[in-house]
Amino acid sequence: MTVSPSAPTTEESPWRDLLPGQRSELRIYDVTTGSDVLVYETTSAVIEAPNWSVDGHWLVINRDGLLYRVSTDGGEPELIATGELDDSNNDHVLSADGAWIYASSQDGHIYEVAIEGGTPRRVTDPEDGILMRYLHGISPDGAELAFIGAAELSGEVRYNIYTAQVSTGEVRALSALDAPHDGAEYHPSGELIYFNSERASVVAGHAQLFRMDRSGGTIEQLTDDERVNWFPHVSPDGLRLVYLSYPAGTAGHPANLPVELRIATPDLEHARTVVRLFGGQGTINVNSWAPDSTRFAYVAYPVAGSEDA
């Protein structure tokens, strides 16, 4: 989720900048061999949140409000023409058939655009009572989106889990709590939704991982440790899960911290750290598993001369 910035002036950008000496690194980690390959790097801008194309040849990223694709073999990013959708944040997903990209806009809505580019279509309804929508998941059948909605609850804006029908924009609330939720996405079976939340914490900002059935019923807590855990992503074969783990005491999911990427089974047994990096926000906000479930993509943000780089 990217919190909507205040309206920019002509002198300032709504997008996060790199720190002095920092670079963005798009990388691929192989869970079977342990290899970690640099695909693309830049010192010019923050790139974020890779999605993997269904043919296995491309990664879709966002940069300064625009969407790009990068070959998994490397090379320069190629702009995906998205028309008036020029303010996409790091909440975007691809349909299972590879035909569509769904992306959250800074205007608070979710849009659909063809993978090859084209005119975007707004999916969500301005009259549904939701102020902002942060997209994280699409059902395997492509019919439904899972997102975090910012909406008023008991007089305050709260962040809860919603689904929207792709064809109609019809919304259904799956949670209604004061505690923030984020990262809601589907298990490949379509029967479960994984997410992170502070619903079991007495410390503000201390998120853990959960899953619920697709109807919003039975909820199971999956992690309960001193670290702050975000963005659970289940592999397409349903055998593995990768998630982002922050140091204890972290509030929310900020950028520019020493973080870990951890692999576990989908019930969060046998979790182990596979990558330590400088990053956080933008590293793995959305599902970035390869179609063959052997690799995932992520973004690191090392700083030259830093011990955490």
PyMOL commands that set and color helices and strands:
alter all, ss='L'
color gray80, all
select strands_A, chain A and resi 24-30+36-42+47-52+58-63+66-71+78-79+88-94+100-105+110-114+121-122+132-138+144-153+156-165+171-173+181-186+192-197+208-213+219-221+228-234+241-246+257-264+272-279+295-300
alter strands_A, ss='S'
color yellow, strands_A
deselect
rebuild
show_as cartoon
